[in-house]
Amino acid sequence: MIQFLRSRLLLALVFIGVAAIAGVRALDGILGTGRFLLGLVLGLFLGVGAMFAFVAYARKRARRAAPLRQPPMTDHPTASYDWKVVALDGTLFSMEAARGELLFLNIWSTLRPPCVAELPSIERLQAALAGEGVKFMCVATDGDRERVRKFVEANGWKLPFFVLGGGEIPHVFDTQLVPATYVVSPDGFVVYQHTGAALWDDARVVSFLRGLAVQHQLSQAQGRAIPA
């Protein structure tokens, strides 16, 4: 694209130069040789103005042609454990207890069909990774814990469900759109995030989480192997 704009700009400059010379000569023929300098200045002024107008037009066209995409997560933001949730049986759970674990965190709502639609695939993902060191938490943004409990029981889901335990979701997990899913590494970084429903038991997701779990287990084993 840059090379294309450069070639177009070069052609435009040549065209503007030829037009400016022709304009100066015509103006000089009309006004006489005494007005040559005035014609030259006027021609240069018009030429520079036309050049800037063309560059602005080309940039505008380039911006329109370029598709806009959500930028990838180039860094891994630090997770926050300074908040609490409540299990469906009323037990208060501090997120600090999840520190050091590989966490699959799903923020959802019973009022959003996309949230409900993806929960069975999350349950299948949990079953596929059973015993492999991945902690699952599905936190509902609904304010009524009893209503969430009845909703979950009516669907027969066995995932670890919670509701917000007062206060707000930390900024790193706060989103205006649900469902929102985050994968937090054992060393406390958000290594993946996704907004919107997804088929979470896809083989690529299983492989990704399994790889993170194995990597964590290997780092722990190496740490234990180092003599004090």
C-alpha positions as CSV (number, residue, x, y, z in Angstrom):
1,M,0.0,0.0,0.0
2,I,2.8,2.4,0.8
3,Q,4.6,1.7,-2.4
4,F,1.3,2.2,-4.3
5,L,0.8,5.6,-2.7
6,R,4.3,6.6,-3.4
7,S,3.9,5.8,-7.1
8,R,0.6,7.7,-7.3
9,L,2.2,10.7,-5.5
10,L,5.1,10.8,-8.0
11,L,2.8,10.8,-11.0
12,A,0.7,13.5,-9.3
13,L,3.8,15.7,-8.7
14,V,4.9,15.3,-12.4
15,F,1.4,16.2,-13.5
16,I,1.3,19.2,-11.2
17,G,4.7,20.4,-12.4
18,V,3.7,20.2,-16.0
19,A,0.4,22.0,-15.3
20,A,2.2,24.7,-13.3
21,I,4.7,25.4,-16.1
22,A,2.0,25.6,-18.7
23,G,0.0,27.9,-16.5
24,V,2.9,30.2,-15.9
25,R,3.7,30.4,-19.6
26,A,0.0,31.1,-20.4
27,L,-0.2,33.7,-17.8
28,D,3.0,35.3,-18.9
29,G,1.7,35.5,-22.4
30,I,-1.4,37.3,-21.3
31,L,0.2,39.7,-18.7
32,G,3.6,40.2,-20.4
33,T,7.1,39.4,-19.3
34,G,6.9,41.8,-16.4
35,R,4.4,39.6,-14.7
36,F,6.4,36.4,-15.0
37,L,7.5,36.3,-11.4
38,L,3.9,36.8,-10.2
39,G,2.7,33.9,-12.5
40,L,5.5,31.7,-11.2
41,V,4.6,32.3,-7.6
42,L,0.9,31.8,-8.3
43,G,1.7,28.5,-10.2
44,L,3.9,27.2,-7.4
45,F,1.2,28.1,-4.8
46,L,-1.5,26.2,-6.8
47,G,0.8,23.3,-7.4
48,V,1.7,22.9,-3.7
49,G,-1.9,23.2,-2.7
50,A,-2.9,20.6,-5.2
51,M,-0.2,18.3,-3.9
52,F,-1.3,18.5,-0.3
53,A,-4.9,18.0,-1.4
54,F,-4.0,14.8,-3.3
55,V,-2.0,13.5,-0.3
56,A,-4.9,14.1,2.0
57,Y,-7.2,12.4,-0.4
58,A,-4.9,9.4,-0.8
59,R,-4.6,8.9,3.0
60,K,-8.3,9.1,3.4
61,R,-8.8,6.4,0.8
62,A,-6.2,4.3,2.4
63,R,-7.9,4.5,5.8
64,R,-11.2,3.6,4.3
65,A,-9.7,0.6,2.5
66,A,-7.9,-0.8,5.6
67,P,-10.1,-3.2,7.6
68,L,-10.3,-2.4,11.3
69,R,-9.6,-5.3,13.6
70,Q,-9.4,-5.7,17.4
71,P,-5.7,-5.5,18.3
72,P,-4.2,-8.6,19.7
73,M,-3.2,-8.8,23.4
74,T,0.5,-8.1,23.0
75,D,1.1,-8.1,26.7
76,H,-0.3,-10.1,29.6
77,P,-2.0,-7.9,32.1
78,T,-1.7,-8.8,35.8
79,A,-4.7,-10.5,37.3
80,S,-6.4,-9.2,40.4
81,Y,-7.3,-11.4,43.3
82,D,-8.7,-8.6,45.5
83,W,-12.4,-9.4,45.2
84,K,-14.9,-11.9,46.5
85,V,-17.6,-14.1,45.1
86,V,-20.3,-16.2,46.7
87,A,-21.0,-19.9,45.9
88,L,-24.6,-20.9,45.2
89,D,-24.8,-22.4,48.7
90,G,-24.0,-19.0,50.2
91,T,-20.3,-19.6,51.0
92,L,-18.2,-16.6,50.6
93,F,-15.1,-17.3,48.5
94,S,-12.1,-15.0,48.3
95,M,-10.4,-14.9,45.0
96,E,-7.1,-14.8,46.8
97,A,-7.6,-18.6,47.3
98,A,-7.2,-19.0,43.6
99,R,-3.8,-17.4,43.5
100,G,-1.2,-19.9,42.1
101,E,-3.7,-21.9,40.2
102,L,-4.4,-22.2,36.4
103,L,-7.8,-20.5,36.3
104,F,-10.5,-20.6,33.7
105,L,-12.8,-17.7,34.6
106,N,-16.1,-17.2,32.9
107,I,-18.2,-14.1,33.6
108,W,-21.8,-14.7,32.6
109,S,-25.5,-13.8,33.2
110,T,-28.7,-15.9,33.2
111,L,-30.3,-13.1,31.2
112,R,-28.0,-13.4,28.2
113,P,-28.8,-16.3,25.8
114,P,-25.2,-16.4,24.5
115,C,-23.9,-17.0,28.1
116,V,-26.4,-19.8,28.6
117,A,-25.6,-21.4,25.2
118,E,-21.9,-21.8,25.9
119,L,-22.1,-23.3,29.4
120,P,-22.6,-26.9,28.3
121,S,-19.3,-26.7,26.3
122,I,-17.5,-25.3,29.4
123,E,-18.8,-28.2,31.4
124,R,-17.5,-30.6,28.7
125,L,-14.2,-28.8,28.8
126,Q,-14.0,-29.2,32.5
127,A,-14.6,-32.9,32.1
128,A,-11.9,-33.2,29.4
129,L,-9.4,-31.6,31.8
130,A,-10.4,-33.3,35.0
131,G,-7.5,-33.9,37.3
132,E,-5.1,-31.9,35.1
133,G,-4.8,-28.9,37.4
134,V,-7.2,-26.4,35.8
135,K,-9.6,-24.6,38.1
136,F,-13.0,-23.5,36.7
137,M,-15.1,-20.7,38.0
138,C,-18.3,-19.3,36.4
139,V,-19.3,-16.0,38.0
140,A,-22.8,-14.7,37.3
141,T,-23.3,-11.0,37.3
142,D,-27.0,-11.5,38.4
143,G,-27.6,-9.9,41.8
144,D,-30.1,-12.7,43.0
145,R,-28.1,-15.7,44.1
146,E,-31.2,-17.8,44.7
147,R,-32.5,-17.2,41.2
148,V,-29.1,-18.2,39.8
149,R,-29.1,-21.4,41.9
150,K,-32.6,-22.4,40.7
151,F,-31.6,-21.6,37.1
152,V,-28.5,-23.8,37.3
153,E,-30.3,-26.6,39.1
154,A,-33.1,-26.6,36.4
155,N,-30.4,-27.1,33.7
156,G,-28.6,-29.8,35.7
157,W,-25.1,-28.1,35.3
158,K,-22.3,-29.3,37.6
159,L,-19.8,-26.4,37.1
160,P,-18.5,-24.4,40.0
161,F,-21.0,-21.5,39.9
162,F,-20.7,-18.2,41.9
163,V,-22.3,-14.8,42.0
164,L,-20.6,-11.5,42.8
165,G,-20.1,-11.1,46.5
166,G,-20.6,-7.4,46.7
167,G,-18.3,-4.8,45.4
168,E,-17.1,-4.6,41.8
169,I,-15.3,-6.8,39.4
170,P,-11.6,-5.7,39.2
171,H,-10.8,-3.6,36.2
172,V,-8.8,-6.3,34.5
173,F,-11.9,-8.6,34.4
174,D,-14.5,-5.8,34.0
175,T,-16.4,-5.8,30.7
176,Q,-19.5,-4.3,29.4
177,L,-20.2,-7.4,27.4
178,V,-20.9,-10.9,28.6
179,P,-20.0,-13.7,28.3
180,A,-16.4,-12.9,28.9
181,T,-13.8,-15.6,29.5
182,Y,-10.3,-15.2,30.9
183,V,-7.4,-17.7,31.4
184,V,-5.2,-16.8,34.3
185,S,-1.8,-18.4,34.6
186,P,-0.5,-19.7,37.9
187,D,2.0,-16.8,38.1
188,G,-0.9,-14.4,38.0
189,F,-1.2,-13.1,34.4
190,V,-4.1,-13.0,32.1
191,V,-2.8,-15.1,29.2
192,Y,-6.0,-15.2,27.2
193,Q,-9.3,-13.4,27.1
194,H,-12.4,-13.7,24.9
195,T,-15.6,-11.8,24.7
196,G,-18.6,-13.6,23.3
197,A,-19.9,-17.1,23.3
198,A,-17.6,-19.9,22.1
199,L,-17.4,-23.7,21.8
200,W,-15.0,-24.2,24.6
201,D,-14.4,-27.9,24.4
202,D,-12.8,-27.5,21.0
203,A,-9.6,-29.6,20.7
204,R,-7.5,-26.4,20.3
205,V,-8.8,-25.0,23.6
206,V,-8.2,-28.4,25.4
207,S,-4.6,-28.5,24.0
208,F,-3.9,-24.9,25.0
209,L,-5.0,-25.3,28.6
210,R,-3.4,-28.7,28.9
211,G,-0.1,-27.2,27.7
212,L,-0.3,-24.5,30.3
213,A,-1.0,-27.1,33.0
214,V,1.9,-29.3,31.9
215,Q,4.2,-26.3,31.8
216,H,3.2,-25.3,35.3
217,Q,3.7,-28.8,36.6
218,L,7.2,-29.0,35.0
219,S,8.2,-25.6,36.6
220,Q,7.0,-26.8,40.0
221,A,9.0,-30.1,39.6
222,Q,12.1,-28.2,38.6
223,G,11.7,-25.9,41.6
224,R,11.5,-28.8,44.0
225,A,14.5,-30.4,42.4
226,I,16.7,-27.4,43.1
227,P,18.6,-28.1,46.4
228,A,18.2,-25.5,49.2
